[in-house]
């Protein structure tokens, strides 16, 4: 196969919520996670990748595991904001700085929730489905 088509970048494909197999097809039915704040709208996905036909929902209950991913992501984000806060503003038990961090971090987690819910699915599917440069010539991955 020729190399005429450029390989979509790993990080770009991840943050743009693209299919892990071809890195081209969108994983969600509409691009904006904030268009509607109903969970089933946020997580509305086509059954298969429109580009490479990779099935997204690999088995019944497949997305159950994303709970752990979003938990880990939320935790990592909290650690990041804590460290940033500590370095930039400092922490002290003598004033309310730690509570300001708690409050702002909580608001941030709530505001980012729709995006996190989607991102968790992207990351989770990536654990099972790997990039295939020649996706046109291979069968999509199936669970059996
Ligand atoms: Zn695909």
Backbone and ligand atoms as CSV (ligand in chain L), in Angstrom:
chain,resi,resn,atom,element,x,y,z
A,1,UNK,N,N,0.838,-1.194,0.000
A,1,UNK,CA,C,0.000,0.000,0.000
A,1,UNK,C,C,0.873,1.243,0.000
A,2,UNK,N,N,0.458,2.241,-0.739
A,2,UNK,CA,C,1.252,3.461,-0.826
A,2,UNK,C,C,1.075,4.315,0.419
A,3,UNK,N,N,1.992,5.205,0.626
A,3,UNK,CA,C,1.927,6.103,1.771
A,3,UNK,C,C,1.308,7.450,1.392
A,4,UNK,N,N,0.461,7.430,0.380
A,4,UNK,CA,C,-0.063,8.705,-0.113
A,4,UNK,C,C,-0.915,9.425,0.928
A,5,UNK,N,N,-1.640,8.627,1.747
A,5,UNK,CA,C,-2.469,9.272,2.767
A,5,UNK,C,C,-1.648,9.543,4.015
A,6,UNK,N,N,-1.670,10.753,4.546
A,6,UNK,CA,C,-0.924,11.012,5.771
A,6,UNK,C,C,-1.588,10.293,6.947
A,7,UNK,N,N,-0.779,9.870,7.927
A,7,UNK,CA,C,-1.313,9.232,9.121
A,7,UNK,C,C,-1.805,10.305,10.080
A,8,UNK,N,N,-3.077,10.249,10.446
A,8,UNK,CA,C,-3.543,11.260,11.408
A,8,UNK,C,C,-2.803,11.142,12.727
A,9,UNK,N,N,-2.465,12.248,13.287
A,9,UNK,CA,C,-1.682,12.304,14.518
A,9,UNK,C,C,-2.425,11.672,15.700
A,10,UNK,N,N,-1.683,10.931,16.519
A,10,UNK,CA,C,-2.272,10.223,17.663
A,10,UNK,C,C,-3.013,11.174,18.598
A,11,UNK,N,N,-2.330,12.249,18.992
A,11,UNK,CA,C,-2.941,13.155,19.982
A,11,UNK,C,C,-4.075,13.943,19.393
A,12,UNK,N,N,-3.898,14.347,18.129
A,12,UNK,CA,C,-4.995,15.048,17.477
A,12,UNK,C,C,-6.231,14.163,17.442
A,13,UNK,N,N,-6.037,12.902,17.040
A,13,UNK,CA,C,-7.170,11.977,16.922
A,13,UNK,C,C,-7.822,11.738,18.282
A,14,UNK,N,N,-6.986,11.686,19.337
A,14,UNK,CA,C,-7.540,11.458,20.667
A,14,UNK,C,C,-8.390,12.642,21.103
A,15,UNK,N,N,-7.840,13.839,20.984
A,15,UNK,CA,C,-8.561,15.006,21.482
A,15,UNK,C,C,-9.712,15.394,20.567
A,16,UNK,N,N,-9.661,14.993,19.329
A,16,UNK,CA,C,-10.770,15.280,18.424
A,16,UNK,C,C,-11.816,14.170,18.478
A,17,UNK,N,N,-11.653,13.204,19.413
A,17,UNK,CA,C,-12.613,12.105,19.571
A,17,UNK,C,C,-12.802,11.301,18.288
A,18,UNK,N,N,-11.698,10.942,17.677
A,18,UNK,CA,C,-11.783,10.156,16.455
A,18,UNK,C,C,-11.696,8.671,16.777
A,19,UNK,N,N,-12.174,7.868,15.843
A,19,UNK,CA,C,-12.115,6.415,15.945
A,19,UNK,C,C,-10.659,5.978,16.136
A,20,UNK,N,N,-10.376,5.079,17.110
A,20,UNK,CA,C,-8.980,4.688,17.350
A,20,UNK,C,C,-8.379,3.866,16.209
A,21,UNK,N,N,-9.217,3.207,15.426
A,21,UNK,CA,C,-8.702,2.312,14.398
A,21,UNK,C,C,-8.217,3.066,13.163
A,22,UNK,N,N,-9.012,4.020,12.678
A,22,UNK,CA,C,-8.612,4.733,11.459
A,22,UNK,C,C,-8.198,6.172,11.757
A,23,UNK,N,N,-8.515,6.654,12.964
A,23,UNK,CA,C,-8.217,8.031,13.388
A,23,UNK,C,C,-8.889,9.068,12.491
A,24,UNK,N,N,-9.928,8.649,11.766
A,24,UNK,CA,C,-10.596,9.578,10.860
A,24,UNK,C,C,-12.072,9.754,11.179
A,25,UNK,N,N,-12.746,8.621,11.437
A,25,UNK,CA,C,-14.187,8.701,11.679
A,25,UNK,C,C,-14.488,9.279,13.048
A,26,UNK,N,N,-15.541,10.091,13.160
A,26,UNK,CA,C,-15.901,10.647,14.467
A,26,UNK,C,C,-16.529,9.575,15.359
A,27,UNK,N,N,-16.258,9.622,16.648
A,27,UNK,CA,C,-16.845,8.645,17.568
A,27,UNK,C,C,-18.209,9.082,18.085
A,28,UNK,N,N,-18.534,10.357,17.917
A,28,UNK,CA,C,-19.806,10.834,18.453
A,28,UNK,C,C,-20.645,11.477,17.356
A,29,UNK,N,N,-21.941,11.397,17.555
A,29,UNK,CA,C,-22.864,11.814,16.496
A,29,UNK,C,C,-22.798,13.310,16.217
A,30,UNK,N,N,-22.576,14.115,17.233
A,30,UNK,CA,C,-22.345,15.528,16.951
A,30,UNK,C,C,-21.088,15.975,17.662
A,31,UNK,N,N,-20.432,16.949,17.056
A,31,UNK,CA,C,-19.096,17.320,17.518
A,31,UNK,C,C,-19.051,18.045,18.848
A,32,UNK,N,N,-20.146,18.698,19.208
A,32,UNK,CA,C,-20.109,19.552,20.392
A,32,UNK,C,C,-20.708,18.851,21.610
A,33,UNK,N,N,-19.882,18.499,22.619
A,33,UNK,CA,C,-20.435,17.809,23.798
A,33,UNK,C,C,-21.364,18.692,24.611
A,34,UNK,N,N,-21.364,20.008,24.355
A,34,UNK,CA,C,-22.180,20.925,25.154
A,34,UNK,C,C,-23.481,21.312,24.451
A,35,UNK,N,N,-23.750,20.690,23.310
A,35,UNK,CA,C,-24.946,21.060,22.569
A,35,UNK,C,C,-26.204,20.761,23.388
A,36,UNK,N,N,-26.217,19.599,24.004
A,36,UNK,CA,C,-27.313,19.279,24.903
A,36,UNK,C,C,-26.696,18.626,26.119
A,37,UNK,N,N,-27.208,18.940,27.317
A,37,UNK,CA,C,-26.563,18.402,28.507
A,37,UNK,C,C,-27.223,17.126,29.001
A,38,UNK,N,N,-28.044,16.511,28.169
A,38,UNK,CA,C,-28.592,15.199,28.544
A,38,UNK,C,C,-27.536,14.135,28.249
A,39,UNK,N,N,-27.346,13.221,29.212
A,39,UNK,CA,C,-26.260,12.241,29.079
A,39,UNK,C,C,-26.387,11.428,27.797
A,40,UNK,N,N,-27.612,11.045,27.421
A,40,UNK,CA,C,-27.723,10.203,26.228
A,40,UNK,C,C,-27.467,10.996,24.948
A,41,UNK,N,N,-27.607,12.321,25.015
A,41,UNK,CA,C,-27.235,13.146,23.862
A,41,UNK,C,C,-25.723,13.330,23.805
A,42,UNK,N,N,-25.129,13.555,24.977
A,42,UNK,CA,C,-23.675,13.735,25.025
A,42,UNK,C,C,-22.985,12.485,24.486
A,43,UNK,N,N,-23.525,11.318,24.857
A,43,UNK,CA,C,-22.864,10.058,24.516
A,43,UNK,C,C,-23.461,9.387,23.287
A,44,UNK,N,N,-24.238,10.125,22.513
A,44,UNK,CA,C,-24.823,9.538,21.316
A,44,UNK,C,C,-23.725,9.239,20.299
A,45,UNK,N,N,-23.623,7.949,19.936
A,45,UNK,CA,C,-22.568,7.526,19.016
A,45,UNK,C,C,-23.177,6.739,17.873
A,46,UNK,N,N,-22.566,6.813,16.704
A,46,UNK,CA,C,-22.978,5.877,15.660
A,46,UNK,C,C,-22.572,4.471,16.069
A,47,UNK,N,N,-23.276,3.471,15.556
A,47,UNK,CA,C,-22.957,2.100,15.955
A,47,UNK,C,C,-21.562,1.706,15.476
A,48,UNK,N,N,-21.226,2.171,14.280
A,48,UNK,CA,C,-19.923,1.840,13.699
A,48,UNK,C,C,-19.234,3.105,13.222
A,49,UNK,N,N,-17.924,3.012,13.101
A,49,UNK,CA,C,-17.182,4.118,12.518
A,49,UNK,C,C,-17.614,4.292,11.068
A,50,UNK,N,N,-18.017,5.502,10.680
A,50,UNK,CA,C,-18.458,5.714,9.294
A,50,UNK,C,C,-17.319,5.556,8.280
A,51,UNK,N,N,-16.082,5.585,8.734
A,51,UNK,CA,C,-14.955,5.499,7.807
A,51,UNK,C,C,-14.457,4.058,7.665
A,52,UNK,N,N,-14.176,3.373,8.791
A,52,UNK,CA,C,-13.563,2.040,8.705
A,52,UNK,C,C,-14.481,0.921,9.177
A,53,UNK,N,N,-15.722,1.239,9.548
A,53,UNK,CA,C,-16.720,0.247,9.974
A,53,UNK,C,C,-16.377,-0.435,11.296
A,54,UNK,N,N,-15.429,0.099,12.045
A,54,UNK,CA,C,-15.147,-0.467,13.358
A,54,UNK,C,C,-16.368,-0.283,14.249
A,55,UNK,N,N,-16.827,-1.394,14.873
A,55,UNK,CA,C,-17.929,-1.301,15.821
A,55,UNK,C,C,-17.399,-0.617,17.085
A,56,UNK,N,N,-18.177,0.306,17.653
A,56,UNK,CA,C,-17.711,1.018,18.849
A,56,UNK,C,C,-18.099,0.286,20.134
A,57,UNK,N,N,-19.349,-0.164,20.168
A,57,UNK,CA,C,-19.843,-0.832,21.363
A,57,UNK,C,C,-19.491,-2.315,21.227
A,58,UNK,N,N,-18.288,-2.700,21.674
A,58,UNK,CA,C,-17.747,-4.016,21.331
A,58,UNK,C,C,-18.553,-5.184,21.891
A,59,UNK,N,N,-19.179,-5.002,23.022
A,59,UNK,CA,C,-20.027,-6.059,23.582
A,59,UNK,C,C,-21.026,-5.399,24.514
A,60,UNK,N,N,-22.115,-6.095,24.873
A,60,UNK,CA,C,-23.090,-5.449,25.769
A,60,UNK,C,C,-22.423,-5.037,27.074
A,61,UNK,N,N,-22.687,-3.833,27.505
A,61,UNK,CA,C,-22.086,-3.348,28.746
A,61,UNK,C,C,-20.645,-2.919,28.596
A,62,UNK,N,N,-20.203,-2.804,27.360
A,62,UNK,CA,C,-18.792,-2.483,27.114
A,62,UNK,C,C,-18.368,-1.193,27.801
A,63,UNK,N,N,-19.240,-0.189,27.782
A,63,UNK,CA,C,-18.854,1.131,28.286
A,63,UNK,C,C,-18.831,1.204,29.805
A,64,UNK,N,N,-19.201,0.116,30.455
A,64,UNK,CA,C,-19.200,0.122,31.915
A,64,UNK,C,C,-17.825,0.514,32.454
A,65,UNK,N,N,-16.774,0.010,31.821
A,65,UNK,CA,C,-15.409,0.262,32.270
A,65,UNK,C,C,-14.977,1.714,32.166
A,66,UNK,N,N,-15.705,2.525,31.397
A,66,UNK,CA,C,-15.303,3.920,31.267
A,66,UNK,C,C,-15.436,4.675,32.582
A,67,UNK,N,N,-16.270,4.136,33.496
A,67,UNK,CA,C,-16.405,4.769,34.806
A,67,UNK,C,C,-15.046,4.903,35.483
A,68,UNK,N,N,-14.226,3.844,35.364
A,68,UNK,CA,C,-12.903,3.876,35.985
A,68,UNK,C,C,-11.985,4.877,35.295
A,69,UNK,N,N,-12.126,4.956,33.960
A,69,UNK,CA,C,-11.292,5.891,33.207
A,69,UNK,C,C,-11.637,7.320,33.598
A,70,UNK,N,N,-12.936,7.641,33.668
A,70,UNK,CA,C,-13.302,9.025,33.981
A,70,UNK,C,C,-12.913,9.346,35.424
A,71,UNK,N,N,-12.983,8.343,36.305
A,71,UNK,CA,C,-12.542,8.551,37.676
A,71,UNK,C,C,-11.040,8.882,37.708
A,72,UNK,N,N,-10.274,8.096,36.962
A,72,UNK,CA,C,-8.827,8.325,36.912
A,72,UNK,C,C,-8.499,9.681,36.296
A,73,UNK,N,N,-9.236,10.058,35.245
A,73,UNK,CA,C,-9.005,11.353,34.597
A,73,UNK,C,C,-9.340,12.500,35.539
A,74,UNK,N,N,-10.465,12.374,36.245
A,74,UNK,CA,C,-10.864,13.426,37.186
A,74,UNK,C,C,-9.823,13.541,38.302
A,75,UNK,N,N,-9.321,12.394,38.757
A,75,UNK,CA,C,-8.309,12.390,39.800
A,75,UNK,C,C,-7.018,13.054,39.305
A,76,UNK,N,N,-6.589,12.674,38.094
A,76,UNK,CA,C,-5.367,13.247,37.524
A,76,UNK,C,C,-5.507,14.753,37.341
A,77,UNK,N,N,-6.710,15.183,36.938
A,77,UNK,CA,C,-6.934,16.611,36.757
A,77,UNK,C,C,-6.870,17.357,38.085
A,78,UNK,N,N,-7.444,16.750,39.123
A,78,UNK,CA,C,-7.428,17.382,40.440
A,78,UNK,C,C,-6.000,17.508,40.968
A,79,UNK,N,N,-5.210,16.457,40.747
A,79,UNK,CA,C,-3.811,16.504,41.164
A,79,UNK,C,C,-3.089,17.631,40.418
A,80,UNK,N,N,-3.368,17.722,39.107
A,80,UNK,CA,C,-2.733,18.760,38.292
A,80,UNK,C,C,-3.092,20.159,38.785
A,81,UNK,N,N,-4.385,20.406,39.019
A,81,UNK,CA,C,-4.774,21.746,39.473
A,81,UNK,C,C,-4.215,22.011,40.872
A,82,UNK,N,N,-4.145,20.955,41.698
A,82,UNK,CA,C,-3.599,21.142,43.038
A,82,UNK,C,C,-2.131,21.567,42.971
A,83,UNK,N,N,-1.373,20.855,42.147
A,83,UNK,CA,C,0.052,21.174,42.015
A,83,UNK,C,C,0.228,22.576,41.434
A,84,UNK,N,N,-0.566,22.902,40.404
A,84,UNK,CA,C,-0.483,24.230,39.796
A,84,UNK,C,C,-0.812,25.304,40.833
A,85,UNK,N,N,-1.840,25.051,41.594
A,85,UNK,CA,C,-2.262,26.001,42.632
A,85,UNK,C,C,-1.159,26.178,43.675
A,86,UNK,N,N,-0.593,25.040,44.058
A,86,UNK,CA,C,0.466,25.039,45.078
A,86,UNK,C,C,1.670,25.840,44.610
A,87,UNK,N,N,2.046,25.642,43.347
A,87,UNK,CA,C,3.231,26.315,42.807
A,87,UNK,C,C,2.956,27.800,42.587
A,88,UNK,N,N,1.783,28.120,42.030
A,88,UNK,CA,C,1.487,29.500,41.633
A,88,UNK,C,C,1.000,30.358,42.801
A,89,UNK,N,N,0.148,29.797,43.655
A,89,UNK,CA,C,-0.477,30.602,44.704
A,89,UNK,C,C,-0.069,30.176,46.107
A,90,UNK,N,N,0.392,28.944,46.222
A,90,UNK,CA,C,0.740,28.423,47.531
A,90,UNK,C,C,-0.475,27.882,48.255
A,91,UNK,N,N,-0.227,26.997,49.211
A,91,UNK,CA,C,-1.301,26.426,50.021
A,91,UNK,C,C,-0.968,26.701,51.472
A,92,UNK,N,N,-1.989,26.977,52.236
A,92,UNK,CA,C,-1.764,27.179,53.661
A,92,UNK,C,C,-3.010,26.778,54.416
A,93,UNK,N,N,-2.835,26.218,55.599
A,93,UNK,CA,C,-4.019,25.886,56.396
A,93,UNK,C,C,-4.460,27.099,57.211
A,94,UNK,N,N,-3.662,28.191,57.160
A,94,UNK,CA,C,-4.004,29.373,57.953
A,94,UNK,C,C,-5.003,30.284,57.253
A,95,UNK,N,N,-5.191,30.107,55.968
A,95,UNK,CA,C,-6.211,30.913,55.280
A,95,UNK,C,C,-7.083,29.977,54.445
A,96,UNK,N,N,-7.890,30.552,53.595
A,96,UNK,CA,C,-8.881,29.723,52.897
A,96,UNK,C,C,-8.431,29.305,51.502
A,97,UNK,N,N,-7.128,29.408,51.216
A,97,UNK,CA,C,-6.666,29.083,49.870
A,97,UNK,C,C,-7.013,27.657,49.454
A,98,UNK,N,N,-6.897,26.724,50.416
A,98,UNK,CA,C,-7.163,25.328,50.074
A,98,UNK,C,C,-8.637,25.146,49.717
A,99,UNK,N,N,-9.512,25.944,50.349
A,99,UNK,CA,C,-10.937,25.826,50.039
A,99,UNK,C,C,-11.271,26.459,48.688
A,100,UNK,N,N,-10.545,27.533,48.367
A,100,UNK,CA,C,-10.705,28.112,47.029
A,100,UNK,C,C,-10.319,27.094,45.962
A,101,UNK,N,N,-9.231,26.386,46.211
A,101,UNK,CA,C,-8.831,25.354,45.250
A,101,UNK,C,C,-9.916,24.290,45.141
A,102,UNK,N,N,-10.407,23.818,46.290
A,102,UNK,CA,C,-11.452,22.784,46.298
A,102,UNK,C,C,-12.671,23.235,45.488
A,103,UNK,N,N,-13.090,24.481,45.740
A,103,UNK,CA,C,-14.267,25.009,45.060
A,103,UNK,C,C,-14.049,25.129,43.565
A,104,UNK,N,N,-12.937,25.733,43.203
A,104,UNK,CA,C,-12.683,25.960,41.778
A,104,UNK,C,C,-12.463,24.638,41.051
A,105,UNK,N,N,-11.755,23.716,41.708
A,105,UNK,CA,C,-11.536,22.411,41.093
A,105,UNK,C,C,-12.866,21.676,40.899
A,106,UNK,N,N,-13.767,21.783,41.883
A,106,UNK,CA,C,-15.073,21.121,41.756
A,106,UNK,C,C,-15.864,21.707,40.600
A,107,UNK,N,N,-15.878,23.043,40.500
A,107,UNK,CA,C,-16.599,23.693,39.404
A,107,UNK,C,C,-16.012,23.247,38.065
A,108,UNK,N,N,-14.689,23.209,38.007
A,108,UNK,CA,C,-14.007,22.801,36.782
A,108,UNK,C,C,-14.417,21.380,36.382
A,109,UNK,N,N,-14.457,20.474,37.360
A,109,UNK,CA,C,-14.822,19.088,37.066
A,109,UNK,C,C,-16.261,18.999,36.565
A,110,UNK,N,N,-17.144,19.802,37.143
A,110,UNK,CA,C,-18.544,19.778,36.710
A,110,UNK,C,C,-18.670,20.337,35.294
A,111,UNK,N,N,-17.986,21.471,35.063
A,111,UNK,CA,C,-18.069,22.108,33.746
A,111,UNK,C,C,-17.475,21.197,32.670
A,112,UNK,N,N,-16.410,20.485,33.004
A,112,UNK,CA,C,-15.744,19.635,32.015
A,112,UNK,C,C,-16.378,18.253,31.891
A,113,UNK,N,N,-17.391,17.977,32.711
A,113,UNK,CA,C,-17.976,16.641,32.750
A,113,UNK,C,C,-18.402,16.106,31.371
A,114,UNK,N,N,-19.159,16.883,30.577
A,114,UNK,CA,C,-19.561,16.350,29.261
A,114,UNK,C,C,-18.350,15.957,28.412
A,115,UNK,N,N,-17.336,16.806,28.440
A,115,UNK,CA,C,-16.131,16.507,27.679
A,115,UNK,C,C,-15.423,15.286,28.259
A,116,UNK,N,N,-15.348,15.194,29.582
A,116,UNK,CA,C,-14.695,14.055,30.237
A,116,UNK,C,C,-15.402,12.738,29.927
A,117,UNK,N,N,-16.746,12.782,29.891
A,117,UNK,CA,C,-17.507,11.566,29.600
A,117,UNK,C,C,-17.148,11.027,28.226
A,118,UNK,N,N,-17.011,11.938,27.276
A,118,UNK,CA,C,-16.641,11.521,25.922
A,118,UNK,C,C,-15.194,11.061,25.857
A,119,UNK,N,N,-14.340,11.842,26.459
A,119,UNK,CA,C,-12.916,11.542,26.410
A,119,UNK,C,C,-12.629,10.171,27.039
A,120,UNK,N,N,-13.356,9.839,28.113
A,120,UNK,CA,C,-13.184,8.539,28.758
A,120,UNK,C,C,-13.495,7.403,27.793
A,121,UNK,N,N,-14.538,7.581,26.994
A,121,UNK,CA,C,-14.885,6.539,26.024
A,121,UNK,C,C,-13.815,6.411,24.948
A,122,UNK,N,N,-13.295,7.548,24.520
A,122,UNK,CA,C,-12.236,7.527,23.505
A,122,UNK,C,C,-11.025,6.770,24.047
A,123,UNK,N,N,-10.623,7.117,25.279
A,123,UNK,CA,C,-9.451,6.486,25.887
A,123,UNK,C,C,-9.716,5.001,26.116
A,124,UNK,N,N,-10.919,4.675,26.564
A,124,UNK,CA,C,-11.255,3.288,26.883
A,124,UNK,C,C,-11.266,2.409,25.628
A,125,UNK,N,N,-11.894,2.888,24.567
A,125,UNK,CA,C,-11.939,2.099,23.337
A,125,UNK,C,C,-10.530,1.879,22.778
A,126,UNK,N,N,-9.683,2.867,22.996
A,126,UNK,CA,C,-8.297,2.805,22.547
A,126,UNK,C,C,-7.513,1.667,23.197
A,127,UNK,N,N,-7.949,1.236,24.392
A,127,UNK,CA,C,-7.270,0.129,25.072
A,127,UNK,C,C,-7.512,-1.179,24.320
A,128,UNK,N,N,-8.616,-1.245,23.569
A,128,UNK,CA,C,-9.003,-2.494,22.919
A,128,UNK,C,C,-8.805,-2.459,21.413
A,129,UNK,N,N,-8.951,-1.292,20.829
A,129,UNK,CA,C,-8.859,-1.163,19.379
A,129,UNK,C,C,-7.642,-0.314,19.051
A,130,UNK,N,N,-6.757,-0.859,18.232
A,130,UNK,CA,C,-5.522,-0.151,17.937
A,130,UNK,C,C,-5.520,0.394,16.517
A,131,UNK,N,N,-4.701,1.382,16.333
A,131,UNK,CA,C,-4.605,2.031,15.035
A,131,UNK,C,C,-4.149,1.039,13.978
A,132,UNK,N,N,-4.828,1.078,12.844
A,132,UNK,CA,C,-4.480,0.208,11.732
A,132,UNK,C,C,-4.339,1.079,10.489
A,133,UNK,N,N,-3.096,1.260,10.101
A,133,UNK,CA,C,-2.817,2.140,8.955
A,133,UNK,C,C,-3.492,1.635,7.686
A,134,UNK,N,N,-3.614,0.308,7.596
A,134,UNK,CA,C,-4.231,-0.257,6.398
A,134,UNK,C,C,-5.633,-0.765,6.699
A,135,UNK,N,N,-6.394,0.077,7.377
A,135,UNK,CA,C,-7.722,-0.361,7.813
A,135,UNK,C,C,-8.632,-0.777,6.656
A,136,UNK,N,N,-8.355,-0.261,5.458
A,136,UNK,CA,C,-9.197,-0.626,4.313
A,136,UNK,C,C,-9.024,-2.095,3.930
A,137,UNK,N,N,-7.850,-2.641,4.229
A,137,UNK,CA,C,-7.557,-4.009,3.796
A,137,UNK,C,C,-7.792,-5.051,4.884
A,138,UNK,N,N,-8.129,-4.616,6.097
A,138,UNK,CA,C,-8.324,-5.564,7.196
A,138,UNK,C,C,-9.750,-5.491,7.700
A,139,UNK,N,N,-10.124,-6.555,8.397
A,139,UNK,CA,C,-11.438,-6.572,9.041
A,139,UNK,C,C,-11.370,-5.779,10.347
A,140,UNK,N,N,-12.461,-5.070,10.680
A,140,UNK,CA,C,-12.478,-4.390,11.984
A,140,UNK,C,C,-12.405,-5.398,13.119
A,141,UNK,N,N,-11.895,-4.961,14.246
A,141,UNK,CA,C,-11.768,-5.838,15.395
A,141,UNK,C,C,-13.148,-6.192,15.956
A,142,UNK,N,N,-13.326,-7.486,16.263
A,142,UNK,CA,C,-14.589,-7.953,16.864
A,142,UNK,C,C,-14.291,-8.612,18.199
A,143,UNK,N,N,-15.231,-8.552,19.081
A,143,UNK,CA,C,-15.128,-9.310,20.323
A,143,UNK,C,C,-15.924,-10.596,20.164
A,144,UNK,N,N,-15.373,-11.710,20.659
A,144,UNK,CA,C,-16.203,-12.915,20.627
A,144,UNK,C,C,-16.072,-13.722,21.890
L,1,ZN,ZN,ZN,-12.629,4.169,12.066
